[in-house]
Amino acid sequence: MSMAKAASKESRKVTEIEPFDKSKIDLGKAKPEISAKELQKLVKPPFNFPGLAIEMLTPTKTVGRGRTNLTLIATIFQTDATVPRASFDLRSQARRPVAQMHFQPSGYGITSVATYVMEFTIQTFSQATFNLQGGPITVNVLNAGTKTLNGLTRVALVFKDLPPWAEVFGFLEQTSGTNWNWFSTSVRFPDLVIGP
């Protein structure tokens, strides 16, 4: 057998390290960890631009305007999946898995003090525990702390009365549990809730 034929047979045995993932996930069905009414109790209206999305960062869009960007400490970062994602496995990483977003309101032309919701859309495959935090320390951050999550979820941090020049960060750090996926982190104004 010639060398070219032997090499040709060998190349057919090579498979992708991480094959294309065809699984479909409806991210619109992610249940919010904090409801609109609970959010209303935390921030007490009036809101400045209710319900408007400002930015959403994903595996295919990792940088926003100004200094808005992502930091991910992930096991796998897969942009060619049907639903692009970063996958995390606490057991196989040297550092704790983290999804973090930095946000700068002035980068979006915002010139007044406002309240913002930063939401992490994730999927856990069994119960997992996370540390949800934001900062810097001079910023009023609500809904931070330990979160025990299971399934497709949107986890929210609230930055209350944030000046437009402030640069803030929020992160979701896994402390226990098995593997999970991150799909996006978004920043928006709080929803307006009418009624008691």
SEDRENVO-821348 format. One record per residue: y negated, z, x negated of N, C-alpha, C, CB in turn. Coordinates in steps of 0.02 Angstrom, whole numbers, padded with zeros to 5 digits, always signed. Each point is the difference from the previous one (the first is absolute). Glycine has a CB too. Layout:
N
YZXYZXYZXYZX;...
This chain:
196
+00059+00000-00042-00059+00000+00042-00062+00000-00045+00062+00061+00093;-00110-00102-00075-00060-00005-00042-00044+00061+00011+00005-00126+00006;-00051+00137-00054-00046+00056+00002-00046-00004+00061+00005+00007-00126;-00027-00067+00145-00046-00009+00057+00035+00020+00065-00059-00093-00061;+00123+00073+00070+00037+00018+00060+00012+00075+00004+00055-00112-00001;-00040+00144-00055+00011+00072-00001-00064+00037+00019+00088-00014-00089;-00145-00009+00063-00064+00032+00016-00017-00010+00073-00040-00020-00117;+00057-00039+00145-00013-00015+00070+00039+00047+00045-00023-00120-00030;+00087+00132+00015+00041+00046+00040-00027+00071-00004+00100-00073-00021;-00122+00095-00037-00027+00067-00008-00063+00009+00041+00048+00005-00115;-00092-00056+00117-00063+00007+00036+00011+00006+00075-00056-00064-00090;+00111+00039+00117+00014+00006+00072+00019+00071+00019+00036-00120+00001;-00014+00161-00048+00021+00068+00014-00059+00049+00003+00107-00025-00055;-00166+00005+00035-00059+00043+00000-00026+00009+00071-00029-00037-00118;+00017+00099+00137-00029+00014+00066-00066+00037-00010+00116+00005+00054;-00156-00005-00002-00064+00035-00003+00011+00074-00008-00053-00089+00071;+00008+00121-00107+00003+00073-00007-00015+00032+00067-00034-00008-00122;-00018-00014+00155-00018+00025+00066-00009-00060+00046-00058+00104-00050;+00110-00120+00090-00003-00061+00042-00052+00006+00055+00120-00020-00025;-00138-00038+00052-00048-00004+00055+00025+00042+00058-00036-00116-00036;-00007+00158+00063+00018+00044+00055-00022-00033+00065-00009+00104-00073;+00056-00120+00117-00014-00034+00063-00010+00048+00058+00065-00096-00042;-00059+00162+00029-00006+00047+00056-00070-00002+00029+00087+00074-00053;-00091-00068+00119-00064-00003+00035-00017+00069+00025+00020-00120+00034;-00083+00140-00046-00024+00065+00022-00066-00012+00036+00056+00061-00097;-00061-00036+00158-00061-00007+00039-00045+00060-00017+00060-00063+00094;-00108+00051-00140-00043+00054-00023-00046+00026+00055+00004-00050-00114;-00013+00010+00166-00040+00022+00057+00033+00057+00039-00045-00114+00008;+00110+00124-00019+00037+00053+00034+00002+00065-00040+00068-00088+00054;-00103+00090-00111-00002+00061-00040-00035+00054+00040-00001-00065-00109;+00034+00121+00119-00030+00053+00041-00050+00039-00042+00105+00009+00070;-00164+00004-00041-00051+00037-00037+00020+00073-00007-00088-00078+00041;+00077+00105-00099+00015+00070-00014-00051+00045+00034+00052-00031-00110;-00112+00005+00123-00052+00037+00034-00028-00045+00055-00029+00069-00105;+00029-00045+00167-00022-00041+00057-00076-00005+00002+00103+00035+00064;-00128-00083-00025-00072-00009+00007-00033+00063+00029+00018-00123+00016;+00016+00156+00031-00029+00061+00029-00001+00057-00052+00042-00035+00114;+00010+00041-00155+00001+00051-00052-00055-00014-00051+00123+00018+00016;-00133-00082-00031-00052-00020-00047-00069+00018+00028+00073-00094-00043;-00082+00085+00108-00063+00017+00032-00015+00074-00008+00017-00093+00083;+00034+00135-00077-00009+00072-00008-00021+00018-00071+00085+00020+00089;-00059-00059-00138-00017+00014-00070-00072-00020-00017+00120-00018-00029;-00142-00041+00052-00065-00025-00022-00055+00007+00051+00062-00079-00068;-00047+00095+00130-00049+00009+00054-00053-00054-00001+00021+00123-00006;-00020-00169+00054-00048-00055+00004-00072+00027-00001+00083-00069+00064;-00134+00028-00076+00003-00073+00004+00026-00033-00063-00094+00006+00079;+00125-00064-00070+00023-00041-00056-00050-00055-00013+00120+00026+00028;-00122-00051-00090-00045-00056-00018+00036-00065+00013-00059+00070-00087;+00077-00111+00103+00037-00063+00007+00073+00013+00020-00076-00053-00086;+00088+00079+00145+00067+00020+00018+00053-00055-00005-00053+00082+00074;+00109-00065-00103+00059-00043+00001-00001-00061-00045+00012+00039+00111;-00066-00052-00147-00002-00061-00040+00036+00009-00066-00109-00030+00054;+00153-00017-00070+00034+00001-00065-00048-00023-00054+00113-00021+00055;-00111+00054-00112-00042-00018-00056+00040-00038-00053-00073+00100+00022;+00131-00073-00041+00041-00031-00052+00073+00020+00010-00097+00001-00080;+00142-00048+00063+00071+00013-00002+00027-00029-00065+00011-00001+00128;+00018+00045-00170+00031-00023-00062+00076+00002+00009-00098+00043-00069;+00131-00095+00042+00071-00011+00008+00030-00022-00066-00016-00031+00122;+00081+00021-00126+00029-00026-00062-00028-00068-00021+00103+00064+00028;-00129-00103+00020-00028-00065-00017-00076+00001-00006+00097-00052+00058;-00129+00108-00043-00072+00009-00009-00012+00071-00025-00029-00085+00091;+00022+00092-00157-00002+00067-00030-00070+00023-00019+00113-00022-00041;-00163-00023+00048-00068+00018-00018-00047-00019+00057+00026-00017-00123;-00072+00063+00140-00050-00014+00051-00067-00011-00032+00064+00069+00082;-00118-00054-00045-00068-00009-00025-00022+00061-00040-00026-00074+00098;-00024+00064-00141-00025+00055-00041+00057+00027-00043-00087+00029+00087;+00096+00037-00085+00054+00031-00040+00061+00017+00043-00087+00045-00078;+00094-00076+00136+00057+00013+00044+00062-00034-00029-00077+00008+00102;+00130+00031-00112+00062-00026-00030+00059+00046+00011-00069-00057-00087;+00127+00035+00065+00062+00039+00006+00026+00024-00067+00027-00066+00102;+00009+00121-00099+00042+00023-00056+00068+00016+00031-00100+00047-00069;+00153-00078+00044+00067+00013+00026+00046+00019-00057-00018-00082+00095;+00055+00136-00086+00053+00019-00048+00065-00012+00038-00072+00088-00064;+00098-00149+00057+00056-00024+00041+00060-00019-00042-00082-00040+00084;+00139+00036-00050+00062-00023-00032+00003-00076+00002+00059+00106+00033;-00075-00136+00025+00002-00073+00009-00063-00020+00036+00127-00002+00004;-00157-00054-00025-00059-00029+00032+00020-00070+00020-00084+00072-00067;+00095-00085+00132+00027-00064+00021-00047-00036+00048+00116+00046-00015;-00147-00099-00010-00048-00038+00041+00031-00059+00035-00089+00036-00078;+00151-00054+00061+00031-00059+00031+00046+00019+00058-00006-00058-00109;+00007+00121+00130+00040+00021+00058-00034-00025+00064+00042+00102-00063;-00005-00106+00118-00029-00019+00064-00059+00046+00015+00111-00042+00042;-00104+00107-00054-00055+00048+00004-00009+00028-00071+00023+00030+00125;-00074-00054-00163-00009+00024-00068-00007+00076-00002-00056-00108-00029;+00082+00138-00026+00000+00073-00004+00008+00024-00072+00049+00004+00114;-00064+00060-00122+00017+00035-00061+00053+00051+00021-00116-00016-00055;+00169+00021+00016+00055+00047+00016-00001+00056-00052+00070-00092+00053;-00053+00152-00029-00002+00059-00042+00066+00037+00005-00125+00009+00015;+00148+00019-00071+00060+00041-00001-00011+00058-00048+00074-00100+00028;-00086+00158+00000-00014+00060-00039+00053+00014-00052-00061+00046+00098;+00124-00063-00081+00056+00016-00045+00002-00045-00062+00063+00038+00099;-00094-00097-00096+00005-00046-00056-00065-00011-00038+00091-00055+00062;-00143+00094-00046-00064-00008-00032-00015+00059-00046-00041-00068+00097;+00008+00054-00153-00019+00053-00047-00057+00042+00029+00035-00073-00096;-00079+00043+00136-00055+00036+00033+00010-00001+00075-00078-00030-00094;+00047+00077+00129+00005+00001+00073-00030-00065+00028-00006+00127+00001;+00038-00156+00050-00026-00060+00032-00067+00014+00035+00118-00041+00016;-00166-00005-00026-00067+00008+00028-00027-00067+00024-00020+00097-00077;-00012-00095+00136-00042-00055+00024-00070+00029+00005+00095-00059+00065;-00143+00029-00100-00069+00027-00003-00050-00056+00011+00037+00092-00078;-00090-00077+00115-00054-00048+00010-00066+00032-00021+00063-00055+00095;-00104+00016-00129-00069+00020-00015-00044-00041+00048+00024+00028-00124;-00076+00003+00151-00044-00033+00048-00072+00014-00016+00089+00008+00087;-00131-00061-00085-00071+00005-00012-00038-00032+00059+00018-00002-00126;-00046+00042+00172-00034-00027+00059-00056-00050-00017+00028+00106+00057;-00068-00091-00109-00056-00044-00016+00023-00070-00021-00065+00101-00034;+00126-00107+00011+00027-00066-00017+00007-00045+00060+00061+00053-00093;-00063-00024+00153+00005-00038+00063-00067-00006+00035+00118+00039+00011;-00172-00022-00046-00067-00006+00028-00018+00058+00046+00012-00121-00008;+00027+00174+00009-00014+00058+00042-00055+00041-00032+00120+00002+00043;-00171+00016-00003-00058+00035-00027-00014+00068+00032-00046-00111-00024;+00090+00133+00069-00012+00065+00033+00062+00044-00006-00080-00054+00080;+00070+00118-00068+00055+00048+00000+00046-00016+00058-00073+00090-00053;+00139-00087+00042+00048-00016+00052+00065+00038-00012-00051-00114+00015;+00094+00114+00035+00067+00029-00005+00051-00056-00003-00036+00104+00064;+00085-00097-00107+00050-00053-00012+00071+00028+00007-00080-00059-00076;+00125+00016+00099+00071+00017+00003+00036-00045-00050-00007+00035+00124;+00044-00005-00170+00041-00037-00048+00073+00008+00022-00083+00017-00097;+00116-00072+00114+00068+00002+00027+00050-00035-00046-00047+00004+00116;+00102+00031-00130+00054-00026-00040+00057-00019+00049-00032+00071-00102;+00052-00135+00102+00056-00022+00043+00062-00001-00044-00076-00069+00076;+00125+00112-00059+00060+00007-00040+00062+00001+00045-00065+00063-00088;+00123-00069+00055+00064+00006+00035+00047+00042-00043-00016-00113+00059;+00039+00169-00031+00050+00040-00035+00067-00013+00034-00085+00089-00032;+00139-00083-00006+00066-00015+00026+00039+00063+00019+00000-00103-00069;-00029+00159+00054+00024+00065+00022-00060+00047-00010+00125-00022-00030;-00118+00084+00048-00056+00046-00005-00023+00006-00072+00042+00063+00099;-00107-00067-00110-00029+00007-00067-00065+00040+00006+00051-00110-00038;-00067+00146-00015-00060+00042-00001-00051-00029-00049+00069+00102+00030;-00133-00101-00009-00054-00029-00039-00058+00049-00004+00035-00115+00035;-00074+00106-00088-00063+00035-00009-00055-00052+00014+00048+00083-00087;-00086-00074+00141-00054-00044+00019-00066+00034-00019+00067-00052+00096;-00104+00020-00142-00062+00031-00025-00054-00053-00010+00068+00089-00057;-00130-00066+00051-00056-00043-00013-00054+00038-00037+00026-00066+00101;-00073+00028-00128-00053+00032-00038-00054-00050-00018+00081+00083-00045;-00128-00064+00004-00001+00059-00043-00013+00065+00039-00041-00073-00092;+00039+00128+00057-00004+00066+00030-00063+00010+00042+00067+00043-00095;-00120-00080+00079-00064+00007+00036+00000-00034+00068-00056+00006-00110;+00110-00040+00129+00004-00038+00062+00037+00040+00053-00002-00108-00064;-00019+00103+00127+00032+00034+00056+00060-00041+00023-00111+00053+00036;+00172-00033-00056+00061-00036+00016+00040+00040+00052+00003-00053-00116;+00015+00019+00172+00038+00032+00053+00070-00030+00005-00107+00023+00063;+00153+00016-00036+00071-00018+00012+00040-00006-00065-00037-00059+00102;+00014+00086-00157+00037+00000-00062+00054+00054+00002-00101-00044-00064;+00150+00039+00019+00051+00052-00005+00070-00029-00003-00076+00075+00061;+00125-00033-00048+00070-00019-00003+00019-00035+00066+00025+00096-00078;+00008-00153+00071+00022-00039+00059+00074-00014-00007-00114-00052+00014;+00153+00068+00038+00070-00017+00002+00007-00059+00048+00038+00120-00026;-00014-00177+00001-00001-00062+00038+00070-00031+00003-00119-00018-00034;+00129-00022+00086+00064-00036+00008-00014-00063+00041+00069+00108-00008;-00049-00166-00017-00008-00063+00036-00064-00036-00019+00064+00049+00093;-00084-00096-00050-00060-00041-00010-00060+00039+00026+00067-00108+00011;-00114+00125-00056-00054+00046+00015-00066-00021-00032+00084+00092+00010;-00139-00075+00023-00067-00007-00030-00027+00071-00012-00021-00113+00059;+00009+00130-00121-00023+00067-00019-00074-00004-00016+00114+00032-00045;-00154+00012+00075-00073-00006-00004-00034+00058-00035+00006-00065+00103;-00054+00047-00147-00048+00047-00029-00067-00016+00032+00064+00010-00111;-00106+00040+00121-00066-00011+00029-00052+00024-00051+00044+00014+00119;-00092-00059-00134-00056+00017-00044-00061+00008+00046+00049-00063-00102;-00071+00125+00112-00053+00014+00049-00068+00000-00034+00081+00068+00067;-00129-00100-00033-00070-00002-00022-00007-00021-00073-00025+00090+00082;+00054-00146-00098+00001-00026-00069-00063-00041-00013+00125-00002+00001;-00163+00019-00055-00058-00040-00018+00022-00070-00024-00063+00106-00031;+00022-00157+00042+00021-00068-00018+00011-00011-00075-00063-00038+00099;+00030+00077-00140+00007-00008-00073+00062+00035-00028-00124-00008-00006;+00157+00048+00047+00059+00038-00023+00058-00047-00016-00037+00099+00069;+00075-00081-00119+00063-00034-00015+00055+00052+00010-00054-00082-00084;+00099+00068+00131+00052+00048+00017+00069-00029-00014-00075+00050+00088;+00124-00005-00088+00070-00021-00007+00042+00039+00049-00017-00030-00121;+00072-00001+00143+00050+00034+00040+00068-00020-00027-00075+00002+00102;+00122+00045-00101+00066-00018-00024+00055+00034+00041-00047-00015-00114;+00104-00017+00114+00061+00024+00031+00052+00004-00055-00028-00051+00115;+00047+00113-00133+00046+00012-00056+00064+00031+00027-00096+00015-00081;+00153-00046+00067+00063+00026+00023+00020+00061-00042+00035-00115+00039;-00013+00169-00004+00023+00060-00034+00075+00012+00008-00114+00048+00016;+00144-00075+00039+00072+00006+00009+00024-00054+00048-00004+00124-00023;+00069-00136+00023+00029-00049+00045+00026-00061-00037-00077+00039+00089;+00097-00089-00049+00029-00060-00030-00051-00057+00000+00115+00035+00039;-00090-00096-00047-00045-00057-00009-00043-00015+00061+00083-00046-00079;-00139+00011+00067-00048-00018+00052-00038-00062-00021-00011+00120+00035;-00021-00152+00014-00040-00061-00012-00072+00013+00020+00101-00072+00020;-00146+00041-00057-00071+00000+00017-00019-00073+00016-00026+00102-00075;-00011-00111+00130-00020-00067+00021-00075-00013-00006+00096+00001+00077;-00137+00050-00063-00072-00010-00004-00036+00067+00001+00012-00111+00057;-00075+00108-00079-00046+00056+00009-00065-00031+00025+00054+00072-00092;-00079-00045+00146-00061-00027+00030-00053+00054+00005+00067-00084+00063;-00130+00062-00059-00056+00044+00013-00036-00028+00061-00013+00035-00123;-00001+00010+00171-00034-00021+00061-00044+00057+00024+00094-00078+00031;-00137+00061+00017-00038+00051+00035+00046+00031+00052-00112-00059-00020;+00102+00122+00040+00043+00031+00051-00006-00036+00067-00013+00110-00058;+00067-00107+00096+00000-00028+00067-00044+00043+00045+00116-00048-00016;-00150+00015+00062-00039+00036+00050+00047+00019+00057-00107-00062-00032;+00110+00126+00049+00042+00024+00055-00047+00024+00055+00096+00032-00080;-00089-00060+00139-00042+00019+00056+00039+00049+00044-00064-00112-00003;+00032+00166+00023+00033+00050+00042+00008+00066-00035+00060-00091+00057;-00032+00139-00022+00006+00068-00028+00051+00004-00055-00034+00046+00109;
